[in-house]
């Protein structure tokens, strides 16, 4: 897993790629919470289009991210590819926060 953050204009964007599993899911969740806590823009975009797998700890991180973003009156957009989108759909997270299934961003 690798991450990238950008504060160029709006929105604040964080891009993640690879696999989010037991070896790195806690780090993923910590990075999400840190980024959300420090985000100064009105919209927080999380680009997961290059993530090929996410486990339950990673999903828990997304839920915590949503809670922090909501408490700070920010808008959350989660961009995912088809595979992660299917996982989030089964977990019904699209009912909790906006999940957009898109082709991989470059």
C-alpha positions as CSV (number, residue, x, y, z in Angstrom):
1,X,0.0,0.0,0.0
2,X,1.2,3.5,-0.8
3,X,-0.5,6.8,-0.3
4,X,-0.3,10.2,-1.8
5,X,-1.9,13.4,-0.6
6,X,-2.4,16.7,-2.4
7,X,-3.5,20.1,-1.4
8,X,-3.4,21.6,-4.8
9,X,-6.6,23.7,-5.1
10,X,-9.7,22.0,-3.9
11,X,-10.5,19.3,-3.1
12,X,-8.1,17.6,-0.8
13,X,-7.3,14.2,-2.4
14,X,-5.7,11.1,-1.0
15,X,-4.8,8.3,-3.4
16,X,-4.2,4.7,-2.2
17,X,-3.0,1.8,-4.3
18,X,-2.4,-1.9,-3.8
19,X,-3.9,-4.3,-1.3
20,X,-5.4,-3.3,2.1
21,X,-5.1,-6.4,4.2
22,X,-4.0,-7.5,7.7
23,X,-0.4,-6.4,7.1
24,X,-1.3,-2.7,6.5
25,X,-5.0,-2.1,7.3
26,X,-4.3,-0.5,10.6
27,X,-1.7,1.9,9.0
28,X,-4.3,2.6,6.3
29,X,-6.9,3.5,8.9
30,X,-4.4,5.7,10.8
31,X,-3.4,7.6,7.7
32,X,-7.0,8.2,6.8
33,X,-7.8,9.6,10.2
34,X,-4.8,11.8,10.2
35,X,-5.5,13.1,6.8
36,X,-9.2,13.8,7.6
37,X,-8.3,15.5,10.9
38,X,-5.8,17.8,9.1
39,X,-7.8,18.4,5.9
40,X,-8.5,22.1,5.4
41,X,-10.5,21.9,2.2
42,X,-14.3,21.6,2.0
43,X,-14.2,18.3,0.1
44,X,-12.1,15.2,1.0
45,X,-11.7,12.8,-2.0
46,X,-10.4,9.3,-1.3
47,X,-9.2,7.6,-4.5
48,X,-9.2,3.9,-4.1
49,X,-9.4,3.1,-7.8
50,X,-6.0,1.4,-7.7
51,X,-6.9,-0.8,-4.6
52,X,-7.5,-4.4,-5.5
53,X,-8.5,-5.7,-2.1
54,X,-9.8,-4.2,1.2
55,X,-10.4,-6.1,4.4
56,X,-12.8,-5.4,7.3
57,X,-10.2,-3.3,9.2
58,X,-9.9,-1.1,6.1
59,X,-13.6,-0.9,5.8
60,X,-13.7,0.2,9.5
61,X,-11.2,2.9,8.6
62,X,-13.6,4.2,5.9
63,X,-16.4,4.3,8.4
64,X,-14.2,6.3,10.9
65,X,-13.2,8.6,8.1
66,X,-16.8,9.3,7.3
67,X,-17.5,10.1,10.9
68,X,-14.6,12.6,11.2
69,X,-15.3,14.2,7.8
70,X,-19.0,14.6,8.8
71,X,-18.1,16.1,12.2
72,X,-15.9,18.6,10.5
73,X,-18.7,19.6,8.0
74,X,-16.6,18.4,5.0
75,X,-17.9,16.5,2.0
76,X,-16.5,13.0,1.4
77,X,-16.2,11.4,-2.0
78,X,-14.9,7.8,-2.2
79,X,-13.8,6.7,-5.7
80,X,-13.4,3.0,-6.2
81,X,-12.8,0.4,-8.9
82,X,-15.3,-2.4,-9.6
83,X,-13.8,-4.9,-7.2
84,X,-13.7,-2.7,-4.1
85,X,-17.0,-1.2,-5.2
86,X,-18.6,-4.6,-5.1
87,X,-17.2,-5.2,-1.5
88,X,-18.5,-1.8,-0.3
89,X,-21.9,-2.5,-2.0
90,X,-22.2,-5.8,-0.2
91,X,-21.4,-4.0,3.1
92,X,-24.0,-1.4,2.2
93,X,-21.6,1.4,2.7
94,X,-23.0,3.3,-0.2
95,X,-25.9,4.0,2.1
96,X,-23.5,5.6,4.7
97,X,-21.4,7.7,2.4
98,X,-21.1,8.4,-1.4
99,X,-19.2,5.6,-3.2
100,X,-18.5,6.3,-6.9
101,X,-17.3,3.3,-9.1
102,X,-15.0,4.8,-11.7
103,X,-12.2,3.7,-14.0
104,X,-8.8,4.1,-12.5
105,X,-7.6,7.8,-12.3
106,X,-4.2,8.7,-13.6
